[in-house]
Amino acid sequence: MKPLEGKIGLVAGVANKRSIAWAIAQAWHDAGAQLIFTYQGDRLKENVEQLAGTFGEDTMMLPCDVCSDEQVEGVFDLVKEKHGKLDLLLHSIAFAPKDALEGEFINTTREAFKVAHDVSAYSLVAMARGAAPLMTEGGSIVAMSYYGAEKVVPHYNVMGVAKASLEASTRYLAYDLGPQKIRVNCISAGPMNTLAARGISGFTSMLKHYEAHAPLKRNVMPEELGATGVFLAGEGSAAMTGQVLYVDSGYQIMGMY
């Protein structure tokens, strides 16, 4: 029997085939989970439709603007209507205006700060609130973070602050949802060439820096993040919650180098 056989999972944040969310979705699917996908607006719908369709034409896809409480609630109403339960939730959503990812953090506008935190951190709270009542047999919620939440990464700016908020939210949600046997954890991935990452100034140099300085002397592979996603979804991590797991070829342990 596959480790996630019979599990229902909701995947939020697939943009294209390079998305970390897609790597984890593939791994969850291969491990036996039945998946539901959300997408942000018509611009991304076609990409998600093509990818989700590889799991079968009847794969459920739902529009979801995470800045809208009504849309978030509507997603979970439809999941309940079709499946009656939910076991897994992947939150791989982040956004900040492009000009906030250039220059200096001190010049972050109030609006950019609000948007980054609303989309990148509060959305986890909103989605967890919708998912929890459907996780009647317990469940696993996995969010995606990055080292810029812990240390200064030039040009990551307000996104680093929003990711710090995401990681703190993970801990508070883990505390609230623990009695329901719902676990909440983060994967802090090394840099990958995703649609979101390409918006960060100097990203190519970041990839080369990680490859040169991480203990494993390489960048992380998508399938490795997928394997971590399966671990956090399965019984092997049954006693883990509120944690940030670094999957970054060991870069996080390094000091001056």
C-alpha positions as CSV (number, residue, x, y, z in Angstrom):
1,M,0.0,0.0,0.0
2,K,1.3,3.5,-0.9
3,P,2.0,5.7,2.1
4,L,-0.6,8.3,1.3
5,E,-3.2,5.9,-0.2
6,G,-6.8,7.2,0.5
7,K,-5.6,10.7,1.5
8,I,-7.2,13.8,0.0
9,G,-4.9,16.7,-0.5
10,L,-5.4,20.3,-1.5
11,V,-2.5,22.0,-3.3
12,A,-2.3,25.8,-3.4
13,G,0.4,27.6,-5.3
14,V,1.2,25.8,-8.5
15,A,2.2,28.3,-11.2
16,N,4.0,26.1,-13.7
17,K,6.0,22.9,-14.0
18,R,9.0,24.5,-12.2
19,S,6.9,25.3,-9.1
20,I,7.9,23.7,-5.8
21,A,4.2,23.1,-5.3
22,W,4.1,21.0,-8.4
23,A,7.1,18.9,-7.3
24,I,5.4,18.2,-4.0
25,A,2.0,17.5,-5.8
26,Q,3.7,14.9,-8.0
27,A,5.3,13.2,-5.0
28,W,2.0,13.2,-3.1
29,H,0.2,11.8,-6.1
30,D,2.8,9.1,-6.6
31,A,2.4,8.2,-2.9
32,G,-1.3,7.6,-3.5
33,A,-3.0,10.8,-2.5
34,Q,-6.0,12.2,-4.5
35,L,-5.4,15.9,-5.1
36,I,-7.3,19.1,-5.6
37,F,-5.7,22.2,-7.0
38,T,-6.4,25.9,-6.5
39,Y,-5.3,28.6,-8.9
40,Q,-5.0,32.3,-8.8
41,G,-6.9,34.0,-11.7
42,D,-7.3,33.2,-15.3
43,R,-3.7,33.9,-16.1
44,L,-2.5,30.8,-14.3
45,K,-5.6,28.6,-14.9
46,E,-4.4,27.1,-18.2
47,N,-1.0,26.1,-16.7
48,V,-2.5,24.5,-13.7
49,E,-5.2,22.8,-15.8
50,Q,-2.6,21.2,-18.1
51,L,-0.5,19.9,-15.1
52,A,-3.4,18.8,-13.0
53,G,-4.9,17.0,-16.0
54,T,-2.0,14.6,-16.0
55,F,-3.5,13.1,-12.9
56,G,-6.8,12.5,-14.6
57,E,-9.4,14.6,-16.3
58,D,-11.6,14.6,-13.2
59,T,-8.9,16.2,-11.0
60,M,-10.7,19.0,-9.1
61,M,-9.6,22.6,-9.8
62,L,-10.9,25.6,-8.0
63,P,-10.2,29.3,-8.4
64,C,-9.0,30.9,-5.2
65,D,-7.8,34.5,-4.5
66,V,-6.4,34.1,-1.0
67,C,-7.0,37.8,-0.3
68,S,-10.8,37.0,-0.4
69,D,-12.2,35.3,2.7
70,E,-15.3,34.4,0.6
71,Q,-13.2,32.6,-2.1
72,V,-11.2,30.8,0.5
73,E,-14.3,29.7,2.4
74,G,-15.9,28.7,-0.9
75,V,-13.0,26.4,-1.8
76,F,-13.4,24.4,1.4
77,D,-17.2,24.3,1.0
78,L,-16.7,22.6,-2.4
79,V,-14.1,20.2,-1.0
80,K,-16.5,19.2,1.7
81,E,-19.3,18.8,-0.8
82,K,-17.2,16.5,-3.1
83,H,-15.0,14.6,-0.7
84,G,-16.4,15.1,2.8
85,K,-13.0,15.4,4.3
86,L,-9.4,16.7,3.8
87,D,-6.1,15.1,5.0
88,L,-3.4,17.3,3.5
89,L,-2.9,21.0,2.7
90,L,0.1,22.4,0.8
91,H,0.5,26.2,1.1
92,S,3.0,27.4,-1.5
93,I,1.8,31.0,-1.9
94,A,3.9,34.2,-1.8
95,F,3.8,37.6,-3.4
96,A,5.3,41.1,-3.0
97,P,5.3,43.9,-5.6
98,K,8.3,43.7,-7.8
99,D,9.7,47.1,-6.8
100,A,9.7,45.9,-3.2
101,L,12.2,43.2,-4.1
102,E,14.7,45.7,-5.4
103,G,16.8,48.3,-3.7
104,E,16.7,48.7,0.1
105,F,14.2,47.2,2.6
106,I,13.9,50.6,4.3
107,N,12.1,52.0,1.3
108,T,9.3,49.4,1.5
109,T,6.0,51.1,1.1
110,R,3.1,50.6,3.6
111,E,1.1,49.1,0.8
112,A,3.8,46.6,-0.3
113,F,4.2,45.5,3.3
114,K,0.5,44.9,3.7
115,V,0.2,43.0,0.4
116,A,3.2,40.8,1.1
117,H,2.0,39.8,4.5
118,D,-1.6,39.3,3.4
119,V,-0.8,37.0,0.5
120,S,2.3,35.3,1.9
121,A,1.4,34.8,5.6
122,Y,-2.2,35.6,6.5
123,S,-3.4,33.3,3.7
124,L,-1.9,30.3,5.6
125,V,-4.1,31.2,8.6
126,A,-7.2,31.6,6.5
127,M,-6.6,28.3,4.6
128,A,-5.9,26.4,7.9
129,R,-9.1,27.8,9.3
130,G,-11.0,26.4,6.3
131,A,-9.2,23.1,6.3
132,A,-9.3,22.2,10.0
133,P,-13.0,21.3,10.2
134,L,-12.5,18.9,7.3
135,M,-9.5,17.2,8.9
136,T,-11.7,15.0,11.1
137,E,-9.1,12.3,11.4
138,G,-6.2,14.6,11.8
139,G,-4.1,16.0,9.0
140,S,-0.9,17.6,7.9
141,I,-0.5,21.2,6.7
142,V,2.8,22.1,4.9
143,A,3.9,25.6,4.1
144,M,6.9,26.8,2.1
145,S,9.4,29.2,3.5
146,Y,13.0,30.4,2.8
147,Y,16.2,31.2,4.7
148,G,15.5,34.9,4.2
149,A,13.0,34.6,7.1
150,E,15.9,34.0,9.5
151,K,18.8,35.9,8.0
152,V,19.2,38.9,5.8
153,V,19.2,38.0,2.1
154,P,19.9,41.1,0.0
155,H,16.9,42.1,-2.2
156,Y,14.6,39.6,-0.6
157,N,13.5,42.5,1.6
158,V,9.8,42.5,2.6
159,M,9.4,38.9,1.5
160,G,11.9,37.8,4.2
161,V,9.8,39.6,6.8
162,A,6.6,38.0,5.5
163,K,8.2,34.6,5.5
164,A,9.2,35.2,9.2
165,S,5.6,35.9,9.9
166,L,4.7,32.7,8.0
167,E,7.0,30.7,10.2
168,A,5.7,32.2,13.4
169,S,2.1,31.6,12.2
170,T,3.1,27.9,11.6
171,R,4.0,27.6,15.3
172,Y,0.9,29.3,16.6
173,L,-1.3,27.2,14.2
174,A,0.5,24.1,15.4
175,Y,-0.4,24.9,19.0
176,D,-4.1,25.6,18.2
177,L,-4.6,22.6,15.9
178,G,-2.5,20.0,17.9
179,P,-5.5,18.8,19.9
180,Q,-7.2,17.9,16.6
181,K,-4.2,15.8,15.6
182,I,-3.5,18.4,12.8
183,R,0.2,19.1,12.3
184,V,1.6,22.3,10.8
185,N,5.1,22.5,9.5
186,C,7.3,24.5,7.1
187,I,9.8,23.4,4.4
188,S,12.5,26.0,4.0
189,A,13.9,25.3,0.6
190,G,17.1,26.3,-1.0
191,P,16.8,28.7,-4.0
192,M,15.1,27.2,-7.1
193,N,14.5,28.6,-10.5
194,T,10.7,29.2,-10.0
195,L,8.5,31.9,-11.4
196,A,8.5,33.7,-8.0
197,A,12.3,33.5,-7.6
198,R,13.0,35.1,-11.0
199,G,11.4,38.3,-9.6
200,I,14.2,38.6,-7.1
201,S,17.1,40.9,-8.1
202,G,20.4,38.9,-8.3
203,F,18.7,35.5,-8.2
204,T,21.2,33.9,-10.6
205,S,24.1,34.9,-8.4
206,M,22.2,33.4,-5.4
207,L,22.1,30.0,-7.1
208,K,25.8,30.1,-7.7
209,H,26.6,31.2,-4.2
210,Y,24.6,28.3,-2.7
211,E,26.3,25.8,-5.0
212,A,29.7,27.1,-3.9
213,H,29.1,27.4,-0.2
214,A,26.6,24.8,0.9
215,P,28.1,21.7,2.5
216,L,26.8,19.4,-0.3
217,K,28.2,21.8,-3.0
218,R,25.0,21.8,-5.0
219,N,21.5,23.2,-5.1
220,V,18.4,21.3,-4.1
221,M,16.5,19.2,-6.6
222,P,12.7,19.4,-7.0
223,E,12.2,15.7,-6.3
224,E,14.0,16.1,-3.0
225,L,11.5,18.7,-1.9
226,G,8.8,16.3,-3.1
227,A,10.2,13.6,-0.9
228,T,10.2,15.9,2.1
229,G,6.6,16.8,1.4
230,V,5.7,13.1,1.5
231,F,7.6,12.7,4.7
232,L,5.7,15.6,6.4
233,A,2.4,14.2,5.0
234,G,2.9,10.7,6.3
235,E,3.3,8.7,9.5
236,G,7.1,9.1,9.7
237,S,6.6,12.7,10.9
238,A,3.6,11.9,13.2
239,A,5.2,13.5,16.2
240,M,6.5,16.6,14.4
241,T,4.6,19.9,14.4
242,G,5.5,23.6,14.4
243,Q,8.9,22.9,12.8
244,V,10.9,24.4,10.0
245,L,12.8,21.8,8.0
246,Y,15.7,23.1,6.0
247,V,16.1,21.4,2.6
248,D,18.9,23.5,1.2
249,S,22.0,21.2,0.8
250,G,23.0,22.3,4.3
251,Y,23.5,26.0,3.6
252,Q,21.6,27.0,6.7
253,I,24.3,25.6,9.1
254,M,27.0,27.8,7.6
255,G,28.4,30.9,9.3
256,M,31.1,33.1,7.8
257,Y,32.4,31.4,4.6
